Amino acid sequence: MLSKKLRLDALPKGFFENKRVLVRVDFNVPLDKKSNAITNPQRVVETLPTIRRLLDDGVKSVVLMSHLGRPNGQRDEKQSLRPVADLLRKELGKHF
């Protein structure tokens, strides 16, 4: 059975204007064990066109939903998405 989902580029310009948009993204990027720096940003970079399209369309806000993990239900700074947020801030020129 074929899905009846539309591609983002099939929607008219202004479709998302003044709307809040939730986007599920896979930011499970590899991090350096010592510096906690992203070693391969490909998953983040591939989402940039979608995020930029939404921002250019005049959204009220974009919420990006992802996780790296929470071993045993405990917070672990090594599993933080802070490096991803820093990369997004740099690439998009936006403050989060």
C-alpha positions in Angstrom: 0.0 0.0 0.0 1.4 3.4 -0.9 1.6 6.2 1.7 -0.4 9.4 1.0 2.3 11.6 2.6 3.3 14.7 0.8 6.9 15.8 0.4 7.8 19.1 2.0 8.6 20.6 -1.4 5.2 19.7 -2.6 3.5 22.1 -0.2 2.9 25.7 -1.3 5.2 28.5 -0.1 3.7 30.0 3.1 2.0 26.7 4.1 3.7 26.8 7.5 3.5 30.5 8.1 2.8 31.4 11.8 2.5 27.7 12.8 4.5 25.6 15.3 6.1 22.6 13.6 7.3 19.5 15.3 10.0 17.6 13.4 11.3 14.1 14.4 15.0 14.0 13.5 17.7 11.4 14.0 20.5 13.3 15.6 22.1 10.1 16.9 25.5 11.3 15.8 28.9 9.7 16.8 30.7 11.7 19.5 34.4 11.7 20.4 34.7 10.0 23.8 37.2 12.5 25.2 36.0 15.9 23.8 32.3 15.0 23.2 32.7 16.6 19.8 30.7 15.4 16.8 33.0 13.2 14.7 30.5 12.8 11.7 27.9 15.5 11.3 26.1 13.9 8.3 22.8 13.3 10.1 22.6 16.9 11.2 23.7 18.4 7.9 21.1 16.3 6.0 18.3 18.0 8.0 19.4 21.5 7.3 17.4 21.9 4.0 14.2 20.9 5.8 14.8 23.2 8.8 15.8 26.1 6.5 12.6 25.6 4.4 10.5 25.8 7.5 12.3 28.9 8.8 12.0 30.6 5.4 8.3 29.8 5.3 7.8 32.0 8.3 7.1 29.4 11.0 6.3 30.6 14.5 8.7 27.9 15.9 10.3 24.7 14.9 10.7 22.0 17.5 13.3 19.3 16.7 12.7 16.1 18.6 15.6 13.6 19.0 17.7 11.8 21.6 21.1 10.2 22.0 20.2 8.0 24.9 19.7 7.9 28.6 21.4 4.8 30.0 19.5 3.2 32.8 17.2 6.3 32.9 20.0 8.5 34.3 21.2 11.8 32.8 24.7 11.4 31.3 26.5 14.5 29.9 28.2 12.2 27.4 24.8 11.6 25.9 23.8 15.3 25.7 22.6 16.9 22.4 24.5 20.1 23.3 27.1 19.5 20.5 24.3 19.1 18.0 22.6 22.3 19.2 25.9 24.1 18.9 26.3 22.8 15.3 22.8 23.9 14.4 23.3 27.3 15.9 26.5 27.7 13.8 24.9 26.5 10.6 21.6 28.3 10.9 22.8 31.5 12.6 20.0 31.1 15.1 20.1 31.0 18.9 18.3 28.2 20.7 
